């Protein structure tokens, strides 16, 4: 079921001594540039809920790049890591006119132009001169608010940023 969306993915299932429970490890080259929550989200969009509930309930999931270790994966940042810095990150996005640039790139209809990932957001952030670390932090803020693609950033995150910054967006 995963091969059409994740060509070359390797899946390993077994008991994990680390967590003392069953673990499913997914290895795929496409995970290398994605944050952990993006990896999980992409997989969960393809694995039917019924299959997940019946066969994977209670499993620890690890979504790894081809050469990535569990230790490296566990050290990757999560959306909860930017909580204390969220307002500063959002202020930077507004100052860089990120939301306007993204909206312009997605005209006339964000849902029609959405690639299903953050590629347009990353392009707009890069064009604004943000560093790789600041781009990562922006993506973590997006994920923190339930966005996993560009149209969700426009439709969900931008209004929340406006509220957070009280009219600054």
Rosetta constraint file for C-alpha pairs under 8 A:
AtomPair CA 1 CA 46 HARMONIC 7.57 0.50
AtomPair CA 1 CA 47 HARMONIC 7.25 0.50
AtomPair CA 2 CA 6 HARMONIC 5.66 0.50
AtomPair CA 2 CA 7 HARMONIC 7.70 0.50
AtomPair CA 2 CA 9 HARMONIC 7.45 0.50
AtomPair CA 2 CA 43 HARMONIC 7.97 0.50
AtomPair CA 2 CA 46 HARMONIC 6.78 0.50
AtomPair CA 2 CA 47 HARMONIC 7.41 0.50
AtomPair CA 3 CA 7 HARMONIC 4.87 0.50
AtomPair CA 3 CA 8 HARMONIC 6.70 0.50
AtomPair CA 3 CA 9 HARMONIC 6.63 0.50
AtomPair CA 5 CA 46 HARMONIC 7.65 0.50
AtomPair CA 6 CA 28 HARMONIC 7.17 0.50
AtomPair CA 6 CA 30 HARMONIC 7.74 0.50
AtomPair CA 8 CA 28 HARMONIC 6.67 0.50
AtomPair CA 9 CA 26 HARMONIC 6.75 0.50
AtomPair CA 9 CA 27 HARMONIC 5.65 0.50
AtomPair CA 9 CA 28 HARMONIC 4.70 0.50
AtomPair CA 9 CA 29 HARMONIC 7.72 0.50
AtomPair CA 10 CA 25 HARMONIC 7.98 0.50
AtomPair CA 10 CA 26 HARMONIC 5.72 0.50
AtomPair CA 10 CA 27 HARMONIC 5.05 0.50
AtomPair CA 10 CA 28 HARMONIC 6.55 0.50
AtomPair CA 11 CA 24 HARMONIC 6.88 0.50
AtomPair CA 11 CA 25 HARMONIC 5.64 0.50
AtomPair CA 11 CA 26 HARMONIC 4.68 0.50
AtomPair CA 11 CA 27 HARMONIC 6.47 0.50
AtomPair CA 12 CA 24 HARMONIC 5.63 0.50
AtomPair CA 12 CA 25 HARMONIC 5.07 0.50
AtomPair CA 12 CA 26 HARMONIC 6.59 0.50
AtomPair CA 13 CA 22 HARMONIC 7.25 0.50
AtomPair CA 13 CA 23 HARMONIC 5.80 0.50
AtomPair CA 13 CA 24 HARMONIC 4.50 0.50
AtomPair CA 13 CA 25 HARMONIC 6.44 0.50
AtomPair CA 14 CA 22 HARMONIC 5.56 0.50
AtomPair CA 14 CA 23 HARMONIC 5.56 0.50
AtomPair CA 14 CA 24 HARMONIC 6.67 0.50
AtomPair CA 15 CA 20 HARMONIC 6.91 0.50
AtomPair CA 15 CA 21 HARMONIC 5.49 0.50
AtomPair CA 15 CA 22 HARMONIC 4.24 0.50
AtomPair CA 15 CA 23 HARMONIC 5.81 0.50
AtomPair CA 16 CA 20 HARMONIC 5.40 0.50
AtomPair CA 16 CA 21 HARMONIC 5.53 0.50
AtomPair CA 16 CA 22 HARMONIC 5.76 0.50
AtomPair CA 16 CA 23 HARMONIC 5.79 0.50
AtomPair CA 17 CA 21 HARMONIC 7.13 0.50
AtomPair CA 19 CA 60 HARMONIC 7.79 0.50
AtomPair CA 21 CA 58 HARMONIC 7.97 0.50
AtomPair CA 21 CA 59 HARMONIC 6.87 0.50
AtomPair CA 21 CA 60 HARMONIC 7.39 0.50
AtomPair CA 22 CA 58 HARMONIC 7.50 0.50
AtomPair CA 22 CA 59 HARMONIC 5.10 0.50
AtomPair CA 22 CA 60 HARMONIC 6.42 0.50
AtomPair CA 23 CA 59 HARMONIC 5.08 0.50
AtomPair CA 23 CA 60 HARMONIC 4.55 0.50
AtomPair CA 23 CA 61 HARMONIC 5.89 0.50
AtomPair CA 23 CA 62 HARMONIC 7.61 0.50
AtomPair CA 24 CA 59 HARMONIC 6.58 0.50
AtomPair CA 24 CA 60 HARMONIC 6.25 0.50
AtomPair CA 24 CA 61 HARMONIC 5.11 0.50
AtomPair CA 24 CA 62 HARMONIC 6.42 0.50
AtomPair CA 25 CA 61 HARMONIC 5.94 0.50
AtomPair CA 25 CA 62 HARMONIC 4.73 0.50
AtomPair CA 25 CA 63 HARMONIC 5.96 0.50
AtomPair CA 25 CA 64 HARMONIC 7.20 0.50
AtomPair CA 26 CA 61 HARMONIC 7.73 0.50
AtomPair CA 26 CA 62 HARMONIC 6.15 0.50
AtomPair CA 26 CA 63 HARMONIC 4.76 0.50
AtomPair CA 26 CA 64 HARMONIC 6.00 0.50
AtomPair CA 27 CA 31 HARMONIC 7.67 0.50
AtomPair CA 27 CA 63 HARMONIC 6.05 0.50
AtomPair CA 27 CA 64 HARMONIC 4.76 0.50
AtomPair CA 27 CA 65 HARMONIC 5.42 0.50
AtomPair CA 27 CA 66 HARMONIC 5.54 0.50
AtomPair CA 28 CA 32 HARMONIC 7.74 0.50
AtomPair CA 28 CA 63 HARMONIC 7.76 0.50
AtomPair CA 28 CA 64 HARMONIC 6.52 0.50
AtomPair CA 28 CA 65 HARMONIC 5.28 0.50
AtomPair CA 28 CA 66 HARMONIC 5.77 0.50
AtomPair CA 29 CA 65 HARMONIC 5.30 0.50
AtomPair CA 29 CA 66 HARMONIC 5.67 0.50
AtomPair CA 30 CA 34 HARMONIC 7.51 0.50
AtomPair CA 30 CA 65 HARMONIC 7.11 0.50
AtomPair CA 31 CA 35 HARMONIC 7.79 0.50
AtomPair CA 31 CA 39 HARMONIC 6.13 0.50
AtomPair CA 31 CA 63 HARMONIC 7.09 0.50
AtomPair CA 31 CA 64 HARMONIC 6.29 0.50
AtomPair CA 31 CA 65 HARMONIC 5.15 0.50
AtomPair CA 32 CA 64 HARMONIC 7.36 0.50
AtomPair CA 32 CA 65 HARMONIC 4.82 0.50
AtomPair CA 32 CA 66 HARMONIC 7.78 0.50
AtomPair CA 34 CA 38 HARMONIC 5.89 0.50
AtomPair CA 34 CA 39 HARMONIC 6.13 0.50
AtomPair CA 35 CA 39 HARMONIC 6.34 0.50
AtomPair CA 35 CA 76 HARMONIC 7.17 0.50
AtomPair CA 35 CA 77 HARMONIC 7.24 0.50
AtomPair CA 35 CA 78 HARMONIC 7.38 0.50
AtomPair CA 36 CA 40 HARMONIC 6.32 0.50
AtomPair CA 36 CA 63 HARMONIC 7.06 0.50
AtomPair CA 36 CA 73 HARMONIC 7.55 0.50
AtomPair CA 36 CA 76 HARMONIC 7.05 0.50
AtomPair CA 36 CA 77 HARMONIC 7.69 0.50
AtomPair CA 36 CA 78 HARMONIC 6.90 0.50
AtomPair CA 37 CA 41 HARMONIC 6.01 0.50
AtomPair CA 37 CA 78 HARMONIC 6.96 0.50
AtomPair CA 37 CA 79 HARMONIC 7.83 0.50
AtomPair CA 37 CA 143 HARMONIC 7.48 0.50
AtomPair CA 38 CA 42 HARMONIC 6.13 0.50
AtomPair CA 38 CA 143 HARMONIC 7.92 0.50
AtomPair CA 38 CA 148 HARMONIC 6.76 0.50
AtomPair CA 39 CA 43 HARMONIC 6.41 0.50
AtomPair CA 39 CA 63 HARMONIC 6.20 0.50
AtomPair CA 40 CA 44 HARMONIC 6.04 0.50
AtomPair CA 40 CA 63 HARMONIC 6.81 0.50
AtomPair CA 41 CA 45 HARMONIC 6.21 0.50
AtomPair CA 41 CA 148 HARMONIC 7.64 0.50
AtomPair CA 42 CA 46 HARMONIC 6.88 0.50
AtomPair CA 43 CA 47 HARMONIC 6.24 0.50
AtomPair CA 44 CA 48 HARMONIC 7.51 0.50
AtomPair CA 44 CA 49 HARMONIC 7.93 0.50
AtomPair CA 47 CA 51 HARMONIC 6.80 0.50
AtomPair CA 47 CA 52 HARMONIC 6.59 0.50
AtomPair CA 48 CA 52 HARMONIC 6.26 0.50
AtomPair CA 49 CA 53 HARMONIC 6.03 0.50
AtomPair CA 50 CA 54 HARMONIC 6.06 0.50
AtomPair CA 51 CA 55 HARMONIC 5.64 0.50
AtomPair CA 51 CA 56 HARMONIC 7.16 0.50
AtomPair CA 52 CA 56 HARMONIC 4.80 0.50
AtomPair CA 52 CA 57 HARMONIC 6.14 0.50
AtomPair CA 53 CA 57 HARMONIC 5.13 0.50
AtomPair CA 62 CA 70 HARMONIC 7.49 0.50
AtomPair CA 62 CA 73 HARMONIC 7.94 0.50
AtomPair CA 64 CA 68 HARMONIC 5.70 0.50
AtomPair CA 64 CA 69 HARMONIC 7.30 0.50
AtomPair CA 64 CA 70 HARMONIC 7.56 0.50
AtomPair CA 64 CA 73 HARMONIC 6.80 0.50
AtomPair CA 68 CA 72 HARMONIC 6.28 0.50
AtomPair CA 68 CA 73 HARMONIC 6.75 0.50
AtomPair CA 69 CA 73 HARMONIC 6.24 0.50
AtomPair CA 70 CA 74 HARMONIC 6.07 0.50
AtomPair CA 71 CA 75 HARMONIC 6.44 0.50
AtomPair CA 72 CA 76 HARMONIC 6.69 0.50
AtomPair CA 77 CA 81 HARMONIC 6.36 0.50
AtomPair CA 78 CA 82 HARMONIC 7.75 0.50
AtomPair CA 78 CA 140 HARMONIC 6.63 0.50
AtomPair CA 79 CA 83 HARMONIC 7.37 0.50
AtomPair CA 79 CA 140 HARMONIC 4.53 0.50
AtomPair CA 79 CA 141 HARMONIC 6.23 0.50
AtomPair CA 79 CA 143 HARMONIC 6.14 0.50
AtomPair CA 79 CA 144 HARMONIC 5.01 0.50
AtomPair CA 80 CA 140 HARMONIC 7.97 0.50
AtomPair CA 80 CA 144 HARMONIC 6.83 0.50
AtomPair CA 82 CA 86 HARMONIC 5.64 0.50
AtomPair CA 82 CA 137 HARMONIC 6.84 0.50
AtomPair CA 82 CA 140 HARMONIC 6.85 0.50
AtomPair CA 82 CA 141 HARMONIC 6.77 0.50
AtomPair CA 83 CA 141 HARMONIC 7.96 0.50
AtomPair CA 85 CA 89 HARMONIC 6.17 0.50
AtomPair CA 86 CA 90 HARMONIC 6.09 0.50
AtomPair CA 86 CA 141 HARMONIC 6.60 0.50
AtomPair CA 87 CA 91 HARMONIC 6.06 0.50
AtomPair CA 87 CA 164 HARMONIC 7.15 0.50
AtomPair CA 87 CA 165 HARMONIC 7.39 0.50
AtomPair CA 88 CA 92 HARMONIC 6.26 0.50
AtomPair CA 89 CA 93 HARMONIC 6.38 0.50
AtomPair CA 89 CA 134 HARMONIC 7.81 0.50
AtomPair CA 89 CA 137 HARMONIC 7.18 0.50
AtomPair CA 89 CA 138 HARMONIC 6.60 0.50
AtomPair CA 89 CA 141 HARMONIC 7.89 0.50
AtomPair CA 90 CA 94 HARMONIC 6.21 0.50
AtomPair CA 90 CA 138 HARMONIC 7.66 0.50
AtomPair CA 90 CA 161 HARMONIC 6.44 0.50
AtomPair CA 90 CA 165 HARMONIC 7.90 0.50
AtomPair CA 91 CA 95 HARMONIC 6.07 0.50
AtomPair CA 91 CA 165 HARMONIC 7.37 0.50
AtomPair CA 92 CA 96 HARMONIC 6.10 0.50
AtomPair CA 93 CA 97 HARMONIC 6.29 0.50
AtomPair CA 93 CA 98 HARMONIC 5.33 0.50
AtomPair CA 93 CA 99 HARMONIC 7.29 0.50
AtomPair CA 93 CA 138 HARMONIC 7.72 0.50
AtomPair CA 94 CA 98 HARMONIC 6.06 0.50
AtomPair CA 94 CA 99 HARMONIC 6.90 0.50
AtomPair CA 94 CA 168 HARMONIC 7.28 0.50
AtomPair CA 94 CA 169 HARMONIC 5.70 0.50
AtomPair CA 96 CA 128 HARMONIC 6.05 0.50
AtomPair CA 97 CA 101 HARMONIC 6.35 0.50
AtomPair CA 97 CA 128 HARMONIC 7.98 0.50
AtomPair CA 98 CA 102 HARMONIC 6.10 0.50
AtomPair CA 98 CA 121 HARMONIC 8.00 0.50
AtomPair CA 98 CA 124 HARMONIC 6.38 0.50
AtomPair CA 98 CA 125 HARMONIC 6.40 0.50
AtomPair CA 98 CA 128 HARMONIC 7.33 0.50
AtomPair CA 99 CA 103 HARMONIC 6.01 0.50
AtomPair CA 99 CA 154 HARMONIC 7.03 0.50
AtomPair CA 99 CA 158 HARMONIC 6.78 0.50
AtomPair CA 100 CA 104 HARMONIC 6.08 0.50
AtomPair CA 101 CA 105 HARMONIC 6.21 0.50
AtomPair CA 101 CA 124 HARMONIC 6.13 0.50
AtomPair CA 102 CA 106 HARMONIC 6.30 0.50
AtomPair CA 102 CA 120 HARMONIC 6.74 0.50
AtomPair CA 102 CA 121 HARMONIC 6.14 0.50
AtomPair CA 102 CA 124 HARMONIC 6.11 0.50
AtomPair CA 102 CA 150 HARMONIC 7.87 0.50
AtomPair CA 102 CA 154 HARMONIC 7.46 0.50
AtomPair CA 103 CA 107 HARMONIC 6.21 0.50
AtomPair CA 103 CA 110 HARMONIC 7.15 0.50
AtomPair CA 103 CA 154 HARMONIC 6.66 0.50
AtomPair CA 105 CA 120 HARMONIC 7.30 0.50
AtomPair CA 106 CA 110 HARMONIC 4.82 0.50
AtomPair CA 106 CA 112 HARMONIC 7.99 0.50
AtomPair CA 106 CA 113 HARMONIC 5.38 0.50
AtomPair CA 106 CA 114 HARMONIC 7.05 0.50
AtomPair CA 106 CA 151 HARMONIC 7.97 0.50
AtomPair CA 107 CA 113 HARMONIC 7.36 0.50
AtomPair CA 109 CA 113 HARMONIC 6.44 0.50
AtomPair CA 110 CA 114 HARMONIC 5.86 0.50
AtomPair CA 110 CA 150 HARMONIC 7.80 0.50
AtomPair CA 110 CA 151 HARMONIC 5.19 0.50
AtomPair CA 110 CA 154 HARMONIC 7.36 0.50
AtomPair CA 111 CA 151 HARMONIC 5.56 0.50
AtomPair CA 113 CA 151 HARMONIC 7.92 0.50
AtomPair CA 114 CA 149 HARMONIC 7.22 0.50
AtomPair CA 114 CA 150 HARMONIC 5.91 0.50
AtomPair CA 114 CA 151 HARMONIC 5.54 0.50
AtomPair CA 115 CA 119 HARMONIC 7.23 0.50
AtomPair CA 115 CA 120 HARMONIC 7.79 0.50
AtomPair CA 115 CA 149 HARMONIC 7.40 0.50
AtomPair CA 115 CA 150 HARMONIC 7.30 0.50
AtomPair CA 116 CA 148 HARMONIC 7.65 0.50
AtomPair CA 116 CA 149 HARMONIC 5.09 0.50
AtomPair CA 116 CA 150 HARMONIC 6.90 0.50
AtomPair CA 116 CA 151 HARMONIC 7.92 0.50
AtomPair CA 117 CA 148 HARMONIC 6.20 0.50
AtomPair CA 117 CA 149 HARMONIC 4.05 0.50
AtomPair CA 117 CA 150 HARMONIC 6.09 0.50
AtomPair CA 118 CA 122 HARMONIC 6.01 0.50
AtomPair CA 118 CA 139 HARMONIC 7.73 0.50
AtomPair CA 118 CA 148 HARMONIC 6.98 0.50
AtomPair CA 118 CA 149 HARMONIC 4.92 0.50
AtomPair CA 118 CA 150 HARMONIC 5.17 0.50
AtomPair CA 119 CA 123 HARMONIC 6.14 0.50
AtomPair CA 119 CA 150 HARMONIC 7.37 0.50
AtomPair CA 120 CA 124 HARMONIC 6.14 0.50
AtomPair CA 120 CA 150 HARMONIC 6.40 0.50
AtomPair CA 121 CA 125 HARMONIC 6.06 0.50
AtomPair CA 121 CA 150 HARMONIC 6.05 0.50
AtomPair CA 122 CA 126 HARMONIC 5.94 0.50
AtomPair CA 122 CA 135 HARMONIC 6.68 0.50
AtomPair CA 123 CA 127 HARMONIC 6.04 0.50
AtomPair CA 124 CA 128 HARMONIC 6.22 0.50
AtomPair CA 125 CA 129 HARMONIC 6.57 0.50
AtomPair CA 125 CA 130 HARMONIC 5.68 0.50
AtomPair CA 125 CA 135 HARMONIC 6.40 0.50
AtomPair CA 126 CA 130 HARMONIC 5.44 0.50
AtomPair CA 126 CA 131 HARMONIC 7.26 0.50
AtomPair CA 126 CA 135 HARMONIC 7.59 0.50
AtomPair CA 130 CA 134 HARMONIC 5.87 0.50
AtomPair CA 130 CA 135 HARMONIC 6.30 0.50
AtomPair CA 131 CA 135 HARMONIC 6.21 0.50
AtomPair CA 132 CA 136 HARMONIC 6.13 0.50
AtomPair CA 133 CA 137 HARMONIC 6.21 0.50
AtomPair CA 134 CA 138 HARMONIC 6.14 0.50
AtomPair CA 135 CA 139 HARMONIC 6.29 0.50
AtomPair CA 136 CA 140 HARMONIC 6.27 0.50
AtomPair CA 137 CA 141 HARMONIC 6.31 0.50
AtomPair CA 138 CA 142 HARMONIC 6.30 0.50
AtomPair CA 139 CA 143 HARMONIC 6.18 0.50
AtomPair CA 140 CA 144 HARMONIC 5.95 0.50
AtomPair CA 141 CA 145 HARMONIC 6.53 0.50
AtomPair CA 142 CA 146 HARMONIC 6.56 0.50
AtomPair CA 142 CA 147 HARMONIC 5.13 0.50
AtomPair CA 142 CA 148 HARMONIC 7.06 0.50
AtomPair CA 142 CA 153 HARMONIC 6.35 0.50
AtomPair CA 142 CA 157 HARMONIC 6.27 0.50
AtomPair CA 143 CA 147 HARMONIC 4.89 0.50
AtomPair CA 143 CA 148 HARMONIC 5.92 0.50
AtomPair CA 145 CA 156 HARMONIC 7.61 0.50
AtomPair CA 145 CA 157 HARMONIC 6.42 0.50
AtomPair CA 146 CA 152 HARMONIC 7.95 0.50
AtomPair CA 146 CA 156 HARMONIC 8.00 0.50
AtomPair CA 147 CA 152 HARMONIC 4.99 0.50
AtomPair CA 147 CA 153 HARMONIC 5.72 0.50
AtomPair CA 147 CA 156 HARMONIC 7.05 0.50
AtomPair CA 147 CA 157 HARMONIC 7.02 0.50
AtomPair CA 148 CA 152 HARMONIC 6.67 0.50
AtomPair CA 148 CA 153 HARMONIC 7.68 0.50
AtomPair CA 149 CA 153 HARMONIC 6.48 0.50
AtomPair CA 150 CA 154 HARMONIC 6.47 0.50
AtomPair CA 151 CA 155 HARMONIC 6.02 0.50
AtomPair CA 152 CA 156 HARMONIC 5.31 0.50
AtomPair CA 152 CA 157 HARMONIC 6.82 0.50
AtomPair CA 153 CA 157 HARMONIC 4.75 0.50
AtomPair CA 153 CA 158 HARMONIC 6.20 0.50
AtomPair CA 154 CA 158 HARMONIC 5.40 0.50
AtomPair CA 154 CA 159 HARMONIC 7.89 0.50
AtomPair CA 155 CA 159 HARMONIC 7.07 0.50
AtomPair CA 156 CA 160 HARMONIC 6.63 0.50
AtomPair CA 157 CA 161 HARMONIC 6.10 0.50
AtomPair CA 158 CA 162 HARMONIC 6.28 0.50
AtomPair CA 158 CA 169 HARMONIC 7.76 0.50
AtomPair CA 159 CA 163 HARMONIC 6.39 0.50
AtomPair CA 160 CA 164 HARMONIC 6.10 0.50
AtomPair CA 161 CA 165 HARMONIC 6.02 0.50
AtomPair CA 161 CA 169 HARMONIC 6.90 0.50
AtomPair CA 162 CA 166 HARMONIC 5.67 0.50
AtomPair CA 162 CA 167 HARMONIC 5.33 0.50
AtomPair CA 162 CA 168 HARMONIC 6.12 0.50
AtomPair CA 162 CA 169 HARMONIC 4.95 0.50
AtomPair CA 163 CA 167 HARMONIC 6.65 0.50
AtomPair CA 165 CA 169 HARMONIC 7.08 0.50
